[in-house]
Amino acid sequence: SSQSTSEHKQSVAVACAGTTDLPVAEEAAVSLSLSGAPVTRVYDCGVAGLHRIISALLKLWDPNVGCVIVCAGMDGALPSVVRGLVDVPVVPIPTSVGYGMSLGGMSALLTMLNSCSPGAGVVNVENEFGCLGIEVFEIKAETKW
């Protein structure tokens, strides 16, 4: 949607590490859109190839982005990397995808809970709806939709 220069709407960036995280990221993005929030999608930017997150930085650094939802499975490292690169709140959502010892998202959840990056609040595995409440609260504190 178009915005006039006098009207400033904070958007929510929804990022996901890999294509297997897309269902969780899309549910969050669609739900945010239905609530009236402008959404910026930043998909397939996982840390397994750091060039992917580097190429996504312009979207994440956009001045209209007021917070970032980050969906990641496997090792759950992407939210910490994103939090270190942006100056807005980050809400990580661990996903249950992964192989080896991912334990249905528990390894990603534990990584996110143990992150030393300040300004990130983790929700439970694939709890994109719970995450929305946090994001909507943060954005509405900054602007009116």
N, C-alpha and C positions, 0 to 999 in steps of 0.2 A: 504494500500500500504506500501511496505517496504521502510525504509529510511536508508541510510548509516549513520555512526556515524558522518561524517563530514558535512552532510547536515541536517540542523535543520529547520523543518517546524512546525510553531505554528499551533495548532489545535483549533477548536472551540468546546466547550462542549455545547450540547443542552440538557437542563434539563426540565423536566415537573413534576408538582406536582402529578397529578393523571392520570388515564387512559382516562378520558374525555378530557384532554388537549393534547392527542397524535396527533390528526390531525394537530393542529397548530405546534407542535414540529416537526413532521415528514416533514411538508412542508418546514420548515426552514432548517432542516437537509439535505433533498434531494437537495434543492436549493443551499445550501453551497457546497455540494459534487459536484454538476454540475459545480460550479464555480471554482473547483479545491482545495477547502479547505478540509483538513483532519477534520473529524467530530467524536467526541466522544458522544455517546448517553447515557444519565443518566435519565432513566425514572422511574416514580412512586416513587418519593422521597419527597413527600409533608410533610408539617409540622404537619399534623394531627396525624402522628406517627413519632416522631422525630428519632426513630431508623432507619427509611428509609433514611433520609438525612445523618445520621451518617455513615450508611453502604456505602454511595455513595462518601464519602470524598476522598478516595484514587484516584478515577477517576478525581474528581474536582481539587485535588492538584497535579495531574501529571504535571511535569515540562514542558511538551509540550503544555499544555493548555494555550492559550494566552488570551482568553476571554470566557465568559459564557453567553449563551442565556437562560433565565428562563421563561417558559410558565406556567402560573397559573391563575386559575379562583377563584371562591368562595371569600375568604377574601384577596387573593393576597399577602399572607405573605411570600411565599417561596423566592422571590428575595431578600428581606431584610436579611433573614437568610443566604442565599448563599453569599451575598455580605459581610456579617460579617465573613464568614469562608474562603474566598479566597482573594488572593492579586492581582487579575486581574480584568479588567473592566467587568461589568455585564450589560446586556441589558434585562430588563424585558419585556415580552409581556403578557399583560392581555388577558385572554380568556373569552368568553361569557358564559361559563358553570357555573352552580351553581343553587341553589334553594333558596327559601326565597327571600330576598331583594337584589339579585345579580345585578338586573337591566341590564341584557345583557352585563355584563362585566364592567359596570361603577363602581361598588363597588371595584372590583379588581384594576381598573385603578386609582381610587382615593387613595387607600391604597399605591400603588406603587409610585404615585406622591408625597405623603406625607411622604415617607420613610426618615428616618434620616441617612441611610447608605450611605456614600460617594462613589462615583465611579460607580453609576448606572444611566443610561439614559433610560427613559421609552418611548416606542412607543405606538401608539393608539391600541385599542382593536383589537386583531387578525391581526395586521399589521406585519406579519412575513417577508414580502418582504421588507418593510421599515427598519426593524431591520437588515436585511442582509447588507445593505449599511453601517451601522455603524460598524458592526463586520468586514466586509471585509476591511474597512478603518483602523481599529485598528490593525488588524493582518498584513496587508500589510505594515504598518508603522514599524512593527517589523521584518518581514521576507519576502522572495520571495517565491511564491508557484511554 
